[in-house]
Amino acid sequence: MANHILKKSEITAAFDYSEYAKIENPVSIFPEFEILPLADPLTLFTDKPKALLMDMDGTTTTTETLCLYALEDAIRKACGGQNFAGLDSETDYPNVIGNSTTKHVEYLVEKYQAFFDLKALHRQYHDSARWTIEMCRDENRRKQAQQNLRYFGLASESENAAGVPKKLSLFEGKVRACTDIYYHTYHLILNAIDADDDAFLKKIPGINFDEKLIKPMPAVAITLAIIKGDLGSEAGKLAPLFSDENGTQEQIKATQKNLITLGEYFEKNPIKVALVTSSITFEADIVMNQVFNVIREEIAGWPVSSSCRAKLNRRFTTPEHCYDAFITADDATEMRLKPHRDLYSTALQMLQIKPSDFHAVAGFEDSESGTIALRAAGVGLTVALPFLESANHNFSAASRVVKGGLPEVLLKHHLFLSEIL
């Protein structure tokens, strides 16, 4: 249909979708919201699957917790210190997981700005701007920091206004300042992880050094190895990895049978996989390299043949060897990240999946915004995999909600292939 203008009275007649999503834009964007049609929900594959789209933070990796810490740190600093009680898991987490950083910060500023200490915010912002421009490893972040300095009327990061810049008292000014503080904190953490700087990481409250800070979510490695066709019948050998100490032999045998069926199917019918994240490329590269380090450690302990292990080691050499598309925030703009469809639409285009085949695509997400983005991109088989911090999200856009994560997807739902296997 050619582009044309519709009158208000014509809109209902022009579209015939059963569901629509109302998506709020950042405060500086016209219009305030957009209405997008959603693909009809699907609960199973009815044809051979062609692709899987997977979110990163919270779905593929454990990094969502680090993002939450950095957001909380930004608001605490804006409030002038330690008096800030922290984010509320029930009321705040549904609004600061899965969306763009701008929308996360807008929500937090709106809620907590009455407690802000503008002098403290100015001081913390200036330190973050200076570090970003001098030390940040991401070029786009440095450019954004320069733009924010110009917004506040500061010529450079070395110029610290005698008083608080007038625009810092505005909502937009607070959002810009808190955003720079957030990225400063998050990038310091990522740099420390990348450099194995335990001395820095030990300063972060709540860090558990008995576990990796960044690691794959449960069954990520096995899922990827199965759907890329690398395990075949040897997938059955991994059944004990899904069993706890109380697992019976009958349960292990049932798991083994399910894994063999999936492994053999995808050995003959491997599919494409895309990783899709609202994180910028610099962040995603560090995170996924850490994840693949852990995955290779996992594979070293898998009871598979030497030839299978060699194949897996090649697959998981780098993320680029595994994923057919790697989509980050740099492939869109901040104002078009999830819940907008752009990142997932880009992934489908890069995978060369035609709209007529979208029914043969599944998408895995851990957030409300992510599930909306998938449905808005045309993916009917949208699966929510909530984890601890996203458990209170509204997953009404998801066609399935699987609380047991990828292990349940594999063992109970057979990767939604029950009508095909």
Buried (B, 14 or more C-beta within 10 A) or exposed (E): EEEEEEEEEEEEEEEEEEEEBEBBBBBEEEEEEBEBBBBEBBEBBEEEBBBBBBBBBBBBBBBBBBBBBBBBBBBBBBBBEEEBEEBEBEEBBBBBBBBBBBBBBBBBBBBBBEBBBBEBBBBBBBBBBBBBBEEBEBEBBBEBBBEBBEBBEBEEBEEEEEEBBEBBEEEBBBBBBBBBBBBBBBBBBBBBBBEEEEEEBEEBEEBEEEEBBBBBBBBBBBBBBBBBBBBBEBBBBBBEBBBEEEEEEEBBEEBBEBBBBBBBBBBEBBBBBBBBBBBBBBBBBBBBBBBBEBBBEBBEEBEBEEEBBEBBBEBBEEBEEBBBBBBBBEBBEBBBBBBBBBBBBBBBEBBEBEEEBBBBBBBBBBBBBBBBBBBBBBBBBBBBBBBEBBBBBEBEBBBBBBEBBBBBBBBEBBBBBEEBE
